[in-house]
């Protein structure tokens, strides 16, 4: 007997996050339970070598709405999310890092901002108040300025701000492919070309309280080179030529999402 489809599935990629997930995942589950939203959290053990997977199993054993997805070999942040999305059953799906930067109540607020829309939207946060270090702020501002220069109508000046929440029908049409750190920009760029509206909620973004960030200096080069390829290469053009347009009316509930 199959379980009823939850209203919302939230994918949380976890790579060696044994120190952070006890402080981030249970509060998310509690916030959605208090809001009366049928919810599942997909915790992706993205090739971790610590106790991350064991802790995720423990959450489920305690009755939290958590399902673990195991990825044996870590192929990148984006691949962990894609593997989680493949298992998500909700009509609405979302993704969020497990760094605890965004309050669980703000995640609920974001979901409620898209919940009763026609589905042709992406809900995301804008980290308007950030406690990042000076260098990271400079890099982030420079990156977002570059993205805005290449795609002025993107609808956000915080491209990497997460969580991001969208209808599973829209997710299927985006056909996300990025296995590494470019998944957020890919999602925003494709949504722009598809004509999806962006709904942003301003949030206070804390510094990571536990565990270590996995962003490295090479991540900046990856972002830049992939941005150039997307803007001036043929990859995005091929997708635009094959994607099915959005319907005139509300979107429908799509079947399971299976990334290629």
VOBA-1610 file (N, C-alpha, C; in pm, whole numbers, padded with zeros to 5 digits, always signed):
BEGIN
Unk+00085-00120+00000Unk+00000+00000+00000Unk+00088+00125+00000Unk+00069+00211-00098Unk+00151+00331-00108Unk+00102+00438-00011Unk+00196+00517+00039Unk+00163+00625+00130Unk+00100+00741+00053Unk+00011+00818+00116Unk-00047+00934+00047Unk+00061+01036+00014Unk+00041+01106-00096Unk+00138+01206-00140Unk+00138+01325-00044Unk+00254+01362+00010Unk+00259+01481+00095Unk+00242+01607+00010Unk+00203+01714+00075Unk+00187+01839+00002Unk+00322+01897-00038Unk+00423+01875+00045Unk+00553+01938+00022Unk+00665+01842+00059Unk+00764+01831-00030Unk+00886+01755-00005Unk+01004+01851-00006Unk+01085+01846+00099Unk+01202+01933+00110Unk+01328+01847+00109Unk+01415+01871+00011Unk+01539+01795-00004Unk+01652+01868+00067Unk+01724+01795+00153Unk+01835+01852+00229Unk+01959+01768+00203Unk+02054+01816+00121Unk+02176+01740+00097Unk+02271+01750+00216Unk+02329+01638+00254Unk+02414+01633+00374Unk+02543+01559+00341Unk+02654+01629+00349Unk+02785+01567+00327Unk+02871+01589+00451Unk+02893+01482+00526Unk+02970+01489+00651Unk+02913+01597+00743Unk+02785+01586+00770Unk+02714+01689+00848Unk+02664+01636+00982Unk+02736+01542+01042Unk+02690+01486+01169Unk+02677+01591+01279Unk+02755+01697+01269Unk+02749+01800+01373Unk+02635+01899+01352Unk+02589+01914+01227Unk+02488+02017+01200Unk+02345+01964+01196Unk+02324+01843+01145Unk+02185+01801+01121Unk+02102+01783+01248Unk+02160+01751+01365Unk+02074+01747+01484Unk+02015+01884+01520Unk+02077+01991+01470Unk+02030+02126+01501Unk+01948+02188+01389Unk+01944+02124+01272Unk+01873+02183+01158Unk+01751+02103+01114Unk+01762+01971+01109Unk+01652+01891+01054Unk+01533+01879+01149Unk+01550+01843+01277Unk+01433+01836+01365Unk+01354+01967+01374Unk+01419+02085+01384Unk+01339+02209+01387Unk+01258+02232+01260Unk+01310+02192+01144Unk+01233+02204+01021Unk+01107+02119+01028Unk+01122+01995+01073Unk+01006+01906+01085Unk+00903+01962+01182Unk+00949+02016+01293Unk+00859+02072+01394Unk+00782+02192+01339Unk+00851+02278+01265Unk+00787+02399+01211Unk+00674+02364+01115Unk+00695+02266+01028Unk+00589+02228+00933Unk+00476+02154+01003Unk+00509+02075+01105Unk+00404+02008+01181Unk+00315+02110+01250Unk+00374+02212+01311Unk+00296+02316+01379Unk+00208+02392+01281Unk+00254+02407+01156Unk+00177+02479+01055Unk+00067+02393+00994Unk+00063+02264+01028Unk-00041+02176+00976Unk-00022+02139+00830Unk+00102+02137+00783Unk+00133+02107+00643Unk+00184+01964+00633Unk+00122+01884+00546Unk+00172+01748+00524Unk+00305+01757+00451Unk+00407+01697+00508Unk+00544+01733+00474Unk+00633+01610+00487Unk+00730+01601+00397Unk+00837+01502+00414Unk+00970+01571+00388Unk+01069+01531+00463Unk+01204+01582+00445Unk+01291+01469+00390Unk+01350+01493+00275Unk+01439+01395+00212Unk+01582+01430+00251Unk+01638+01355+00345Unk+01776+01377+00386Unk+01869+01295+00300Unk+01951+01362+00221Unk+02041+01292+00128Unk+02178+01276+00194Unk+02213+01152+00225Unk+02347+01122+00274Unk+02437+01116+00151Unk+02499+01229+00121Unk+02569+01248-00007Unk+02714+01199+00001Unk+02729+01067+00018Unk+02863+01009+00023Unk+02938+01040+00151Unk+02867+01063+00260Unk+02932+01101+00386Unk+03018+00987+00440Unk+03124+01026+00511Unk+03213+00928+00573Unk+03205+00935+00726Unk+03109+01011+00777Unk+03090+01020+00921Unk+02956+00955+00957Unk+02892+00998+01063Unk+02768+00935+01111Unk+02642+01001+01055Unk+02655+01077+00947Unk+02539+01146+00891Unk+02424+01051+00860Unk+02452+00942+00789Unk+02347+00847+00752Unk+02282+00783+00873Unk+02361+00749+00972Unk+02309+00688+01095Unk+02216+00784+01168Unk+02253+00910+01172Unk+02169+01010+01240Unk+02038+01030+01164Unk+02043+01032+01031Unk+01920+01044+00951Unk+01827+00926+00978Unk+01883+00805+00984Unk+01801+00688+01017Unk+01737+00704+01155Unk+01812+00762+01248Unk+01759+00782+01382Unk+01641+00878+01385Unk+01644+00981+01301Unk+01530+01073+01294Unk+01404+00999+01252Unk+01415+00915+01149Unk+01299+00840+01101Unk+01250+00743+01208Unk+01343+00680+01280Unk+01304+00585+01385Unk+01229+00654+01498Unk+01255+00782+01518Unk+01186+00858+01622Unk+01052+00913+01576Unk+01014+00884+01451Unk+00884+00927+01402Unk+00882+01059+01328Unk+00999+01118+01306Unk+01003+01241+01226Unk+00977+01208+01080Unk+00916+01299+01004Unk+00885+01272+00862Unk+01009+01284+00774Unk+01108+01201+00803Unk+01238+01206+00735Unk+01259+01075+00659Unk+01296+01086+00533Unk+01337+00969+00454Unk+01481+00989+00409Unk+01562+00888+00429Unk+01703+00897+00390Unk+01723+00844+00249Unk+01802+00917+00172Unk+01850+00871+00042Unk+02002+00862+00052Unk+02056+00748+00018Unk+02201+00729+00026Unk+02263+00740-00112Unk+02363+00827-00125Unk+02445+00838-00245Unk+02583+00785-00209Unk+02625+00677-00272Unk+02749+00611-00232Unk+02872+00697-00258Unk+02875+00763-00374Unk+02991+00844-00412Unk+02945+00988-00431Unk+03005+01080-00359Unk+02970+01221-00370Unk+03020+01276-00504Unk+02926+01310-00592Unk+02961+01369-00721Unk+02935+01519-00722Unk+02900+01575-00608Unk+02877+01718-00601Unk+02749+01753-00528Unk+02742+01879-00486Unk+02625+01931-00415Unk+02498+01913-00498Unk+02505+01949-00626Unk+02388+01941-00712Unk+02339+01799-00731Unk+02431+01705-00745Unk+02391+01566-00765Unk+02318+01512-00642Unk+02362+01552-00524Unk+02290+01512-00404Unk+02146+01560-00406Unk+02125+01685-00447Unk+01989+01738-00456Unk+01909+01665-00562Unk+01968+01641-00679Unk+01897+01572-00786Unk+01854+01432-00743Unk+01941+01362-00670Unk+01905+01229-00621Unk+01791+01238-00520Unk+01790+01342-00439Unk+01679+01360-00346Unk+01549+01395-00416Unk+01556+01481-00517Unk+01437+01518-00593Unk+01374+01397-00661Unk+01457+01304-00702Unk+01407+01182-00768Unk+01317+01101-00673Unk+01341+01112-00544Unk+01263+01037-00445Unk+01149+01118-00384Unk+01143+01247-00413Unk+01042+01334-00352Unk+00903+01302-00407Unk+00803+01299-00319Unk+00668+01262-00359Unk+00569+01378-00352Unk+00611+01492-00300Unk+00520+01602-00279Unk+00476+01671-00407Unk+00359+01736-00402Unk+00315+01818-00515Unk+00408+01938-00532Unk+00454+01991-00420Unk+00555+02097-00420Unk+00686+02038-00371Unk+00796+02082-00429Unk+00927+02032-00388Unk+01019+02151-00362Unk+01115+02130-00274Unk+01208+02236-00241Unk+01344+02180-00208Unk+01441+02270-00196Unk+01578+02230-00162Unk+01638+02336-00071Unk+01718+02289+00024Unk+01780+02380+00119Unk+01907+02315+00172Unk+02016+02390+00188Unk+02135+02334+00253Unk+02106+02304+00400Unk+02191+02223+00460Unk+02167+02189+00601Unk+02253+02273+00694Unk+02287+02394+00651Unk+02375+02479+00732Unk+02301+02560+00837Unk+02167+02558+00834Unk+02090+02627+00936Unk+02091+02778+00925Unk+02125+02833+00808Unk+02130+02979+00794Unk+01992+03043+00801Unk+01889+02971+00755Unk+01754+03027+00747Unk+01666+02963+00853Unk+01591+03044+00926Unk+01502+02994+01030Unk+01395+02902+00971Unk+01362+02792+01038Unk+01256+02703+00990Unk+01123+02776+00968Unk+01091+02872+01054Unk+00965+02947+01038Unk+00964+03027+00908Unk+01081+03073+00864Unk+01089+03144+00736Unk+01069+03048+00619Unk+01112+02924+00635Unk+01089+02823+00530Unk+00939+02797+00517Unk+00871+02785+00629Unk+00725+02768+00627Unk+00658+02889+00562Unk+00701+03008+00599Unk+00646+03130+00541Unk+00664+03132+00390Unk+00780+03088+00343Unk+00806+03084+00199Unk+00711+02986+00130Unk+00694+02868+00189Unk+00603+02771+00129Unk+00461+02826+00122Unk+00417+02891+00227Unk+00281+02945+00228Unk+00264+03057+00125Unk+00373+03120+00084Unk+00364+03226-00017Unk+00338+03171-00157Unk+00369+03043-00180Unk+00346+02983-00312Unk+00235+02879-00310Unk+00195+02838-00194Unk+00107+02722-00175Unk-00021+02729-00255Unk-00085+02843-00261Unk-00214+02856-00327Unk-00205+02934-00458Unk-00088+02936-00517Unk-00069+03002-00647Unk-00112+02908-00759Unk-00094+02954-00883Unk-00126+02869-00998Unk-00015+02769-01028Unk+00090+02768-00948Unk+00199+02673-00966Unk+00310+02721-01056Unk+00286+02830-01129Unk+00388+02880-01223Unk+00478+02982-01155Unk+00532+02941-01040Unk+00613+03030-00958Unk+00731+02952-00901Unk+00832+03027-00861Unk+00939+02974-00777Unk+00945+03062-00653Unk+00935+03000-00538Unk+00952+03073-00413Unk+01096+03057-00365Unk+01159+03165-00327Unk+01296+03159-00278Unk+01318+03269-00175Unk+01423+03255-00099Unk+01456+03360-00004Unk+01559+03453-00064Unk+01556+03576-00016Unk+01663+03671-00042Unk+01730+03698+00092Unk+01857+03663+00099Unk+01930+03681+00225Unk+01969+03828+00239Unk+01871+03905+00282Unk+01889+04050+00287Unk+01981+04092+00401Unk+01978+04017+00508Unk+02062+04047+00624Unk+02152+03926+00648Unk+02280+03938+00615Unk+02372+03824+00619Unk+02485+03850+00718Unk+02524+03743+00787Unk+02633+03751+00883Unk+02761+03686+00828Unk+02774+03676+00697Unk+02894+03620+00635Unk+03014+03710+00662Unk+03133+03653+00647Unk+03254+03732+00657Unk+03267+03829+00540Unk+03358+03926+00552Unk+03372+04031+00452Unk+03405+03975+00314Unk+03502+03882+00306Unk+03543+03829+00177Unk+03428+03757+00108Unk+03354+03677+00184Unk+03243+03604+00124Unk+03135+03700+00075Unk+03112+03808+00148Unk+03014+03908+00103Unk+03058+03971-00028Unk+03187+04004-00040Unk+03238+04066-00162Unk+03222+03971-00280Unk+03258+03844-00261Unk+03245+03744-00368Unk+03099+03729-00408Unk+03009+03723-00310Unk+02867+03705-00338Unk+02810+03823-00415Unk+02844+03945-00373Unk+02795+04063-00443Unk+02846+04066-00587Unk+02975+04040-00605Unk+03032+04040-00739Unk+02968+03936-00829Unk+02943+03819-00774Unk+02881+03712-00851Unk+02739+03750-00893Unk+02661+03803-00800Unk+02523+03839-00833Unk+02516+03955-00931Unk+02611+04048-00924Unk+02617+04157-01022Unk+02644+04100-01161Unk+02735+04002-01171Unk+02765+03940-01300Unk+02643+03868-01355Unk+02575+03792-01271Unk+02455+03722-01316Unk+02350+03821-01365Unk+02331+03930-01292Unk+02232+04031-01331Unk+02270+04096-01464Unk+02401+04117-01487Unk+02445+04176-01613Unk+02416+04083-01730Unk+02429+03953-01708Unk+02408+03856-01816Unk+02259+03826-01837Unk+02181+03829-01730Unk+02036+03803-01737Unk+01962+03909-01656Unk+01941+04029-01711Unk+01880+04139-01634Unk+01740+04109-01582Unk+01667+04021-01649Unk+01528+03995-01609Unk+01511+03871-01523Unk+01616+03830-01454Unk+01612+03702-01383Unk+01514+03702-01266Unk+01487+03818-01208Unk+01388+03825-01101Unk+01443+03811-00962Unk+01577+03809-00948Unk+01637+03798-00816Unk+01780+03850-00821Unk+01824+03913-00713Unk+01964+03954-00704Unk+02037+03871-00597Unk+01976+03760-00559Unk+02041+03663-00470Unk+02015+03525-00529Unk+02085+03495-00638Unk+02056+03376-00717Unk+02070+03248-00636Unk+02169+03243-00548Unk+02193+03121-00472Unk+02114+03113-00342Unk+02029+03212-00316Unk+01950+03210-00194Unk+01857+03089-00188Unk+01866+03012-00081Unk+01783+02894-00062Unk+01724+02897+00078Unk+01605+02839+00095Unk+01544+02739+00008Unk+01482+02797-00118Unk+01465+02706-00215Unk+01387+02732-00335Unk+01275+02629-00337Unk+01155+02675-00371Unk+01037+02589-00371Unk+00964+02607-00503Unk+00927+02496-00566Unk+00856+02501-00694Unk+00764+02382-00708Unk+00670+02394-00800Unk+00577+02285-00829Unk+00650+02177-00906Unk+00614+02052-00881Unk+00687+01943-00945Unk+00667+01943-01097Unk+00556+01996-01148Unk+00538+02008-01293Unk+00642+02103-01352Unk+00667+02215-01285Unk+00770+02309-01330Unk+00908+02243-01321Unk+00932+02171-01213Unk+01060+02102-01196Unk+01089+02009-01313Unk+00991+01934-01355Unk+01011+01843-01468Unk+01052+01919-01594Unk+00988+02031-01619Unk+01018+02106-01740Unk+01158+02166-01737Unk+01209+02198-01618Unk+01343+02258-01609Unk+01452+02158-01644Unk+01429+02029-01623Unk+01526+01925-01661Unk+01666+01960-01609Unk+01677+01976-01479Unk+01803+02018-01418Unk+01911+01912-01437Unk+02034+01958-01463Unk+02144+01868-01495Unk+02269+01890-01411Unk+02284+02003-01347Unk+02411+02039-01283Unk+02437+01954-01160Unk+02549+01884-01160Unk+02584+01796-01048Unk+02660+01870-00939Unk+02713+01985-00968Unk+02798+02052-00871Unk+02728+02179-00820Unk+02801+02288-00808Unk+02748+02407-00741Unk+02661+02495-00831Unk+02651+02463-00960Unk+02577+02551-01051Unk+02427+02521-01053Unk+02381+02429-00972Unk+02240+02390-00978Unk+02146+02508-00952Unk+02176+02592-00854Unk+02089+02707-00825Unk+02079+02804-00942Unk+02192+02849-01001Unk+02180+02935-01118Unk+02111+02867-01236Unk+02137+02739-01258Unk+02069+02668-01367Unk+01918+02674-01348Unk+01874+02649-01227Unk+01730+02653-01198Unk+01673+02791-01226Unk+01740+02896-01180Unk+01689+03032-01197Unk+01690+03074-01344Unk+01795+03039-01416Unk+01806+03079-01557Unk+01698+03010-01640Unk+01682+02880-01620Unk+01580+02807-01696Unk+01440+02854-01659Unk+01417+02881-01532Unk+01286+02932-01491Unk+01256+03066-01558Unk+01358+03150-01572Unk+01343+03279-01641Unk+01298+03259-01785Unk+01364+03169-01856Unk+01327+03146-01996Unk+01191+03078-02009Unk+01152+03001-01907Unk+01023+02934-01911Unk+00907+03029-01878Unk+00938+03145-01823Unk+00834+03241-01788Unk+00777+03221-01649Unk+00854+03160-01561Unk+00810+03135-01424Unk+00832+03260-01339Unk+00732+03300-01262Unk+00745+03414-01173Unk+00830+03377-01051Unk+00901+03475-01000Unk+00982+03455-00880Unk+00918+03531-00764Unk+00892+03459-00656Unk+00842+03519-00533Unk+00953+03510-00429Unk+00997+03626-00381Unk+01107+03628-00284Unk+01057+03672-00147Unk+01112+03608-00045Unk+01087+03646+00093Unk+01220+03689+00155Unk+01224+03809+00208Unk+01346+03856+00273Unk+01366+03785+00407Unk+01489+03739+00430Unk+01518+03668+00554Unk+01650+03716+00614Unk+01666+03688+00741Unk+01792+03708+00812Unk+01870+03579+00800Unk+01991+03584+00746Unk+02073+03464+00725Unk+02186+03461+00828Unk+02180+03361+00915Unk+02284+03345+01016Unk+02409+03280+00956Unk+02519+03289+01028Unk+02638+03213+00993Unk+02614+03067+01030Unk+02681+02978+00958Unk+02673+02835+00990Unk+02716+02814+01135Unk+02633+02745+01211Unk+02663+02725+01352Unk+02743+02601+01383Unk+02729+02497+01298Unk+02795+02370+01323Unk+02846+02313+01191Unk+02948+02228+01199Unk+03001+02166+01078Unk+03083+02265+00996Unk+03127+02218+00878Unk+03214+02297+00793Unk+03150+02323+00658Unk+03173+02442+00604Unk+03129+02472+00467Unk+03215+02395+00368Unk+03152+02349+00259Unk+03225+02275+00156Unk+03250+02359+00031Unk+03225+02490+00041Unk+03255+02580-00070Unk+03405+02610-00069Unk+03469+02599-00186Unk+03612+02620-00197Unk+03642+02730-00298Unk+03769+02770-00308Unk+03808+02873-00404Unk+03776+02831-00546Unk+03788+02701-00575Unk+03759+02652-00710Unk+03612+02670-00746Unk+03526+02684-00644Unk+03384+02703-00671Unk+03360+02831-00749Unk+03437+02936-00721Unk+03421+03064-00792Unk+03448+03046-00941Unk+03555+02974-00973Unk+03588+02951-01115Unk+03480+02867-01182Unk+03429+02767-01110Unk+03323+02684-01166Unk+03200+02768-01198Unk+03161+02856-01105Unk+03047+02944-01131Unk+03070+03029-01255Unk+03187+03093-01262Unk+03215+03186-01372Unk+03217+03114-01506Unk+03290+03004-01515Unk+03303+02934-01643Unk+03168+02879-01690Unk+03089+02828-01596Unk+02959+02773-01636Unk+02862+02883-01674Unk+02869+02998-01607Unk+02787+03112-01647Unk+02814+03152-01791Unk+02942+03159-01827Unk+02979+03196-01963Unk+02927+03093-02064Unk+02940+02967-02028Unk+02892+02862-02118Unk+02741+02869-02136Unk+02671+02898-02027Unk+02526+02906-02036Unk+02481+03027-02116Unk+02554+03137-02102Unk+02511+03259-02171Unk+02545+03257-02318Unk+02660+03201-02353Unk+02708+03212-02491Unk+02720+03078-02563Unk+02698+02966-02495Unk+02706+02836-02558Unk+02571+02791-02611Unk+02567+02666-02656Unk+02445+02613-02719Unk+02359+02530-02624Unk+02411+02502-02504Unk+02341+02411-02413Unk+02202+02462-02376Unk+02193+02587-02335Unk+02064+02640-02294Unk+01970+02653-02413Unk+02027+02678-02532Unk+01945+02687-02652Unk+01880+02554-02686Unk+01953+02445-02669Unk+01895+02313-02695Unk+01780+02284-02599Unk+01799+02322-02472Unk+01690+02301-02377Unk+01569+02386-02414Unk+01590+02511-02451Unk+01478+02599-02485Unk+01402+02546-02606Unk+01473+02480-02696Unk+01407+02426-02814Unk+01326+02301-02787Unk+01351+02236-02675Unk+01284+02109-02646Unk+01181+02118-02533Unk+01187+02223-02452Unk+01101+02229-02334Unk+00955+02254-02372Unk+00866+02188-02302Unk+00723+02206-02323Unk+00678+02333-02252Unk+00608+02425-02321Unk+00565+02551-02256Unk+00470+02525-02140Unk+00463+02622-02051Unk+00368+02615-01941Unk+00225+02627-01994Unk+00128+02564-01929Unk-00011+02577-01973Unk-00065+02717-01946Unk-00175+02751-02013Unk-00238+02881-01989Unk-00296+02889-01848Unk-00352+02779-01800Unk-00409+02775-01667Unk-00311+02721-01565Unk-00361+02682-01448Unk-00274+02627-01344Unk-00204+02500-01391Unk-00087+02474-01336Unk-00016+02351-01369Unk-00082+02235-01297Unk-00059+02115-01347Unk-00117+01996-01287Unk-00010+01921-01208Unk-00053+01823-01131Unk+00042+01742-01055Unk+00113+01649-01151Unk+00245+01662-01160Unk+00324+01581-01251Unk+00358+01448-01185Unk+00393+01347-01264Unk+00439+01221-01206Unk+00577+01237-01144Unk+00634+01126-01100Unk+00762+01131-01031Unk+00869+01194-01120Unk+00960+01264-01055Unk+01068+01333-01125Unk+01189+01241-01131Unk+01239+01217-01250Unk+01356+01130-01267Unk+01460+01205-01349Unk+01564+01260-01285Unk+01669+01328-01361Unk+01746+01229-01446Unk+01793+01275-01560Unk+01867+01187-01649Unk+02010+01172-01602
//
